[in-house]
Amino acid sequence: MRFSGHSRSVRGRRRGAVGCGVTVNVAGMDGDLRLAFDAVEVAAEVAVGYFGAGVVATLKADGTPVTEADRAVERLLRQTLSVARPGDAFLGEELGELGESDRVWILDPIDGTRFFSEGDPNWRIQIALEVRGVTELAVVVAPALGRCWWATRGGGAFESSWPRAEARRLGVSTTASPENAVLVALDNDSGARLPSARPPWSPLPLIELVHGELDAFLVERYYKWDHAPWILIVEEAGGRFTNPVGGNSGDQGGGLYSNAALHDNLLATLHYPLRP
């Protein structure tokens, strides 16, 4: 996801945020999560090399930017993952779909290509693993910022420095009243439908959401590889995501991310279908 908000220093956690900074050890992760981190670590070295040298972005047919770094990083991710999991399939932003399997790695090799090509550190490498249609793990790494975020289904959502050290558990806010909530919408059209929403003030408001610093973010655009990791991270941080057709998949052009206490109220305001 590529936002045009202004960078700001990280604010303190708001009152009512859950998951307040419990430190955890990352040593006991499962094989798929460890593999995802291993793949990202190798890819991050290549990406940082391109970032330091500078690259030129061109436009794809859909109007989004791409650089040689995007393609190189995705190829490397696929190579690393396929060696360890030869039967798995892939869906990536630059190289499309490959293979058929109940297990699909969803790859966004450089999320924030415009930032990357302009020498701005607010770009990320994003990986999610979908098993039988359900996202089971997510890893997002911002090498130039020295941060990473990850989640496993049922195992919580976490943040640490990059390279990884001790991690802190993430948690959304518990604000229940829209009148007291901090609501953010990506653009004016979405903002007009969400009461009191303001534009993003940072390149990735979802980080502020899982820190408990804002309460909802409406982003009605982008693709599955943009959303898949963040949907799981937000859900495992205690939040919710709903797309415009009432589901929680990332293949419907985005949707509403929020804390759980506000979610149904905001869905009604947006006239999104409620999940059965």
C-alpha distance (Angstrom), angle and dihedral (degrees) to the residues before:
residue distance angle dihedral
M1 . . .
R2 3.77 . .
F3 3.77 117.7 .
S4 3.77 131.3 -178.9
G5 3.78 99.3 -145.9
H6 3.78 121.5 131.1
S7 3.79 118.7 -100.8
R8 3.79 114.7 -109.8
S9 3.75 134.2 175.8
V10 3.80 115.0 -92.9
R11 3.77 111.8 -88.9
G12 3.76 124.5 -139.1
R13 3.80 120.0 -92.1
R14 3.81 111.7 -85.7
R15 3.78 120.9 -121.8
G16 3.78 111.3 -89.6
A17 3.80 96.2 34.5
V18 3.78 113.6 140.0
G19 3.79 130.0 -141.6
C20 3.78 91.5 40.6
G21 3.77 105.6 -161.0
V22 3.80 104.2 -57.1
T23 3.79 106.8 176.1
V24 3.80 115.1 -131.8
N25 3.77 135.5 -176.9
V26 3.81 115.8 -116.5
A27 3.80 95.6 -156.5
G28 3.80 96.8 93.3
M29 3.80 99.0 62.0
D30 3.79 122.3 136.9
G31 3.79 125.3 -107.5
D32 3.80 98.4 -97.5
L33 3.78 92.9 48.8
R34 3.78 92.0 47.4
L35 3.81 89.1 49.0
A36 3.81 91.0 51.0
F37 3.79 90.5 52.4
D38 3.80 91.5 46.7
A39 3.81 90.7 51.5
V40 3.79 92.4 47.9
E41 3.79 92.3 47.5
V42 3.80 92.1 56.7
A43 3.81 92.2 42.8
A44 3.79 92.9 47.4
E45 3.80 91.5 59.3
V46 3.79 89.9 55.4
A47 3.80 93.1 44.1
V48 3.80 92.9 50.2
G49 3.80 89.2 51.3
Y50 3.79 91.4 55.4
F51 3.81 90.9 42.9
G52 3.79 92.1 53.7
A53 3.79 93.6 46.5
G54 3.80 94.2 45.4
V55 3.80 128.1 -122.0
V56 3.78 136.6 -148.0
A57 3.80 119.9 -124.7
T58 3.78 123.5 -140.6
L59 3.80 127.7 -171.5
K60 3.79 124.1 -103.7
A61 3.79 123.6 -144.7
D62 3.81 90.7 -89.5
G63 3.80 91.2 54.9
T64 3.81 96.7 -108.6
P65 3.81 120.9 126.5
V66 3.79 125.3 -107.7
T67 3.80 134.9 -179.8
E68 3.78 134.9 -168.5
A69 3.81 86.2 -102.7
D70 3.82 92.0 62.2
R71 3.80 91.8 56.4
A72 3.80 95.2 41.2
V73 3.80 92.7 50.7
E74 3.80 93.2 47.8
R75 3.81 91.7 49.4
L76 3.80 90.0 51.6
L77 3.81 93.1 47.7
R78 3.80 90.9 51.3
Q79 3.79 92.2 47.4
T80 3.80 94.2 50.7
L81 3.81 94.4 45.2
S82 3.81 95.9 43.3
V83 3.81 93.1 52.3
A84 3.82 89.6 57.0
R85 3.82 96.8 35.5
P86 3.82 106.6 27.2
G87 3.80 94.5 171.1
D88 3.80 96.0 55.0
A89 3.81 125.1 104.7
F90 3.80 129.6 -136.3
L91 3.78 140.1 -140.5
G92 3.79 114.1 -173.8
E93 3.77 136.9 170.0
E94 3.80 95.7 -125.1
L95 3.82 105.5 28.1
G96 3.80 101.1 32.9
E97 3.80 126.0 -148.9
L98 3.79 125.9 -12.8
G99 3.81 128.0 178.8
E100 3.78 134.6 -8.8
S101 3.78 120.6 -99.1
D102 3.79 143.5 130.8
R103 3.81 84.3 -113.7
V104 3.80 116.8 67.1
W105 3.80 126.2 177.5
I106 3.83 110.3 -147.8
L107 3.80 111.7 -153.7
D108 3.78 134.7 -166.7
P109 3.80 101.7 175.5
I110 3.81 97.3 -170.8
D111 3.79 113.4 12.7
G112 3.78 104.9 -169.3
T113 3.81 98.6 33.3
R114 3.79 92.3 169.4
F115 3.80 90.6 56.4
F116 3.81 89.9 45.6
S117 3.81 93.8 52.3
E118 3.82 91.7 46.9
G119 3.80 94.0 52.5
D120 3.83 93.3 -108.9
P121 3.85 112.0 142.0
N122 3.83 94.3 -140.5
W123 3.81 97.1 104.1
R124 3.78 130.4 108.1
I125 3.80 144.8 -162.5
Q126 3.81 109.0 -131.3
I127 3.81 130.3 -164.7
A128 3.79 131.7 174.2
L129 3.80 130.0 176.1
E130 3.79 116.9 -145.6
V131 3.81 118.0 -164.5
R132 3.82 117.8 -169.3
G133 3.78 89.6 -19.0
V134 3.81 96.2 -49.2
T135 3.80 123.0 106.6
E136 3.79 106.6 -125.1
L137 3.80 102.8 174.8
A138 3.77 140.0 13.1
V139 3.79 132.9 -168.0
V140 3.82 124.9 -174.4
V141 3.79 120.2 179.6
A142 3.81 127.9 -175.0
P143 3.81 101.3 -167.7
A144 3.81 96.1 179.6
L145 3.80 90.5 51.9
G146 3.80 93.7 42.6
R147 3.82 93.9 -126.6
C148 3.81 137.8 116.6
W149 3.79 137.7 -174.7
W150 3.79 130.1 -165.3
A151 3.78 144.5 165.4
T152 3.79 141.2 -173.5
R153 3.79 123.0 -156.8
G154 3.78 107.7 -92.7
G155 3.79 91.1 1.0
G156 3.80 102.7 86.5
A157 3.80 134.7 -115.4
F158 3.79 124.5 -83.3
E159 3.77 145.1 -175.1
S160 3.78 132.0 -157.6
S161 3.75 142.6 155.5
W162 3.80 118.4 -80.9
P163 3.01 120.5 -92.3
R164 3.79 83.7 46.1
A165 3.77 122.7 -100.3
E166 3.80 130.9 155.6
A167 3.80 109.8 -22.9
R168 3.78 134.3 -139.5
R169 3.78 123.6 -142.6
L170 3.80 115.7 -116.8
G171 3.80 126.3 -133.5
V172 3.78 136.5 178.7
S173 3.80 124.6 -134.3
T174 3.81 124.9 -90.4
T175 3.81 97.4 -139.0
A176 3.82 106.5 146.1
S177 3.81 103.4 -179.8
P178 3.83 120.0 76.6
E179 3.80 88.4 -150.5
N180 3.81 90.3 62.3
A181 3.79 96.8 37.2
V182 3.78 130.4 106.0
L183 3.81 103.8 -130.1
V184 3.79 124.6 -173.9
A185 3.80 128.9 -169.4
L186 3.78 125.7 -170.2
D187 3.81 97.1 -134.7
N188 3.80 142.2 8.3
D189 3.81 95.1 -97.7
S190 3.78 92.4 55.6
G191 3.78 92.3 40.1
A192 3.79 92.0 56.5
R193 3.81 89.0 62.0
L194 3.80 96.1 46.6
P195 3.82 115.4 68.8
S196 3.79 116.3 -116.9
A197 3.81 92.5 -7.0
R198 3.77 118.4 158.5
P199 3.80 132.1 -164.0
P200 3.82 120.2 -89.4
W201 3.78 115.1 -82.7
S202 3.80 94.8 -163.2
P203 3.82 137.1 39.6
L204 3.84 93.3 -103.8
P205 3.82 116.9 25.4
L206 3.81 91.0 -179.0
I207 3.79 88.5 76.7
E208 3.80 89.2 56.8
L209 3.82 89.3 47.6
V210 3.81 93.9 56.1
H211 3.81 89.5 44.6
G212 3.81 89.5 57.3
E213 3.81 91.1 -117.1
L214 3.80 95.3 120.4
D215 3.78 130.5 23.1
A216 3.82 107.6 -143.7
F217 3.79 140.0 11.1
L218 3.81 123.6 -165.2
V219 3.81 114.1 -159.9
E220 3.80 114.1 164.9
R221 3.77 101.1 -177.7
Y222 3.81 144.6 55.2
Y223 3.78 133.3 67.5
K224 3.78 142.7 -72.6
W225 3.82 93.5 -94.5
D226 3.82 89.1 54.3
H227 3.80 94.4 51.3
A228 3.82 108.7 28.8
P229 3.82 97.6 80.9
W230 3.78 94.7 42.4
I231 3.79 95.3 48.5
L232 3.80 90.0 60.2
I233 3.80 93.9 41.9
V234 3.82 91.4 51.2
E235 3.81 93.0 45.5
E236 3.80 92.7 48.4
A237 3.81 88.7 48.9
G238 3.81 87.6 59.7
G239 3.81 98.4 -94.6
R240 3.79 135.0 113.0
F241 3.80 138.8 -129.2
T242 3.79 128.1 -158.8
N243 3.79 126.8 178.8
P244 3.83 123.4 -145.9
V245 3.83 92.7 -91.3
G246 3.79 93.6 53.0
G247 3.81 100.3 -101.0
N248 3.78 131.5 108.6
S249 3.81 101.2 -126.2
G250 3.78 121.7 114.9
D251 3.80 96.7 -132.7
Q252 3.82 98.4 86.7
G253 3.79 99.7 76.5
G254 3.78 99.3 -85.7
G255 3.78 128.3 -67.6
L256 3.80 143.2 -172.8
Y257 3.80 123.7 -26.3
S258 3.80 115.9 -173.5
N259 3.76 145.9 136.2
A260 3.81 114.2 -76.6
A261 3.80 96.0 -111.2
L262 3.82 94.2 60.8
H263 3.76 100.7 34.1
D264 3.80 104.9 93.7
N265 3.79 91.7 42.2
L266 3.81 91.3 53.7
L267 3.81 92.4 44.3
A268 3.79 88.9 57.4
T269 3.78 90.9 49.8
L270 3.80 90.1 51.5
H271 3.83 92.7 43.7
Y272 3.78 90.5 -124.3
P273 3.82 114.6 155.9
L274 3.79 114.1 -102.2
R275 3.78 116.2 -122.1
P276 3.83 112.8 -106.2
